[in-house]
Amino acid sequence: NSAQTDEYFKFPKLNPKFLHTNSTSHTWPFGAVAELIDNAYDPDVMAKQFWIDWTRIKGFDCLTFQDNGSGMTKSRMYELLSFGFSDKQAVGGHTPVGMYGNGFKSSSMRLGKDTIVFSKTRDTMSVGLLSQSYLESIQAKHVVVPIVTIGHDGQSPYPFLKTKMLNC
């Protein structure tokens, strides 16, 4: 499997083993949790509430992180699940914590092998998957991050919920 190319440039691949290697930058699980909480309070998200829950699903321990922030468009989710992309900026004197585009990936992979991100805005709902298990099962040679976005009518049985992350 070769790297993506265009007529003049060859773009590098990202080996799936990097997801685990990158996660070791968080030596303490609570540091990884703090990173995820910080993301919810960034100036462009502005969550007022944040919830963390633990459950078991099919024998796996799963953490759920939810916030009532502004939600993510498809392009914002793509950036969240990509490596090294961040356009965070201060808003009204409120400076974002992370600005390097790596914190979410390193922290979520520190807490588990699989992360599913659900998010909704006024116009769309998106789901993205960052999963070491999935990449292993398909014997991927480079990181693949599926993202699906659909439009909706703005109605939800959970109107307070904007972003939810399930990490197993």
N, C-alpha and C positions, 0 to 999 in steps of 0.2 A: 504494500500500500504506500504509494508515494505521497509526498506533501502536495498541497494545493499549489498550482502554478498559474501564472498568466504568461503572456508572451515574453516578458523580460525578467520576472522575478520568481523565485521559488520561496514559498512561505513555510516556515517551520511547523512541525507537528508538535503536539504535547502528548507524551506517553502517559497512559493511564496510571502508571506507578507514581507519577508526580502527585496525584491527589493525596496518596498516603504520605509521601515525603513532605509535601507542603503542610500537612496537618501537624507535623512535629514541631512547627514553630510555636504552637501553643502547648507548653509543658504542663499546664494546669487546666483541667476542664472548666473551672469557673472563669478563667480568662477568656475561653472560647464563648461561654455564655454571655459574658460582659460585652464582647464584640457584637454579638447578635442583638443585644439590647440597645447598644449604642447606635446601631444602624436604624432602629425604629425612631430614634429621637433626632436624626439628622434634619437640618433645616428644610430639605425638600420633601420629607416624609411627615414630620410634625405629629407623630402619634401622641395622643393624650393618655392612652392606656396600653398596657402590655401584659399579656398572660403567658405563663409557662405551665404546661401540664405534662404528666408522665402517664403512659399506659402501656399495656402489652398487646401486641398485634401478632397473631400466629406465632407466639413464643418469643417474639423479639421485643426488647425494651425500646420504646419510642418516646421522644420528647417532642412536644408541640409548642411552638412559639407563635403567638398571635399578637397583632396590634391593630389599632383603629386609625392608622395613618392614611395617607392619600392614595395608596395603592401604586402599582407599577403598570405602565404600558408595556407592550411587547418589546419595544426597543430598550426600555429600562431594565426589563427582566433579562434580556440578552446581555446587557452590560454587566448586570449582577452576576450572571453565571459564566461570564468570560473572564479571562485572567489579565490583570493589569489595566483595566479600563475603569476610570473614575472621572466624573466631571463635577464632583461635589464642590460647592462654593458656599461661602458664608452668606447668610441672609439675615439682615437686620441685626448684625452683631453676633449672631448665633453661628459659631464655627463648627463644621462637621468634624468628627473624631478621625475617621480614616480617610485617606485621600489617595491610596495607592492601588486600589482595585483588587486586593487580595484577601482582606479580612473575612469576608463572608465564606469564601471557599475554604480557607485554612481552618476557620472555627467550626464550620458545619462538618467537615471531614474529620476533625478532632473528636467530635461527639459521636459520630457514627459513620458507617460506610455509604449511607444513602440519604439523600435529602430531596424531598419533594416540596416545591414552592408553589403555593396557590396565591393569586393576587387578583384584585378587581379594582377597576376604576369606574367612573360613571358610565363609560362606553364599552369596556371590554373586561373579559375574565381570561386569565392566563394561568397555565401550569407549566412548570419546568422541572427537569429531573437531572440532578447531579448525583451519579450513582456508580460507586466502585463495583458493586455487585452486578449491575447491568453490564458494565464494560467487560468484566470478567466473563460473564455468561455468553456474550457475543464474541469473545476473544478479540476485542478491539485493539487495533495497533495505535490508535490515537484517541484522545478524549472526544466523545460525542455527547452533546447536551441537548436532548429533545426539548422543545418548547412548543406548546400549542396555545393559540389565542383565539377566542371566539367573541363575537359581539353579543350584547344582551340588552334587555329592556330597562336595566337599572333597578329592577325589583329583586330582592333577595330575602330568604327567610332569616338571614343574619345580617341586617343592614349595618350593624356596628363593625363587622369584620371586613377589613380591607386586605390584609396580608396574613397568610398563615403558612408556617413552615413545619413540616413533619420530618423529623430526623430520626432514623432508626439505625 
